[in-house]
């Protein structure tokens, strides 16, 4: 590949992540009830939201033991998402996404997170509406 062709095609993100020692832990299509919304009809009730997460986790210098506490546990992350969604009413899904990101980044091994939160039942002619954020340390 020529030098100009290499510049036109940057390294694939997975390869870049592998070189940096980053492991991706993800949760796909977690649907939870949440009290969220600014409109009167959204208050005092829950609605379905779908959450997708991609966590960039720093890998240790040497492989860890084959034990749960040696890795970022997706079960702990999904429990935290469920608890945040079940908590107090928030007006904006952006707020819920930020709270999810801040909670996950409380684990020092997590270097970055991408959070997508979607409302599923807003428009009959759209599968979902939502927001996606990315945060890094």
C-alpha positions, 0 to 999 in steps of 0.5 A, a space after each residue: 500500500 502506498 503512503 497516500 493510500 495508508 493515510 486514506 485508510 486509517 487503521 481499523 478501530 479494533 486493531 488500534 484497540 488491540 495495540 493499545 491493550 483495550 478489551 471491549 465489554 458490551 451489552 446489547 439491546 437491554 430493554 428496561 422500564 424507565 421514568 423519563 420524559 419532559 411531557 405530562 403524559 410521560 410523568 408518573 409512569 414508566 416507558 420502555 428504553 433500550 440501552 446499548 453499552 460498549 466499554 473500553 477496558 484496559 487490559 492487564 500487562 499479563 493475562 489475569 486469572 480465570 476468575 470473575 473479579 479479574 474482569 469488568 463484569 457485564 452483570 454488575 453493569 446491567 444491574 447498575 443500568 436497571 437501578 438507574 432506570 428504576 430510580 427517580 424520574 429524569 426529564 432527558 434521556 441524555 441525563 440517563 445516558 450521562 448517569 450510566 456513563 459516570 457510574 461505569 467510569 467509576 471502575 478505574 479499569 474502564 477507559 471509555 464508554 459509549 452509551 446509547 439510550 433509546 425510547 421505544 414507544 414514542 412514534 408509531 412510525 419509528 422504531 426508536 428515538 434516542 441519544 448516543 454519547 461517548 466518554 473517556 477518561 
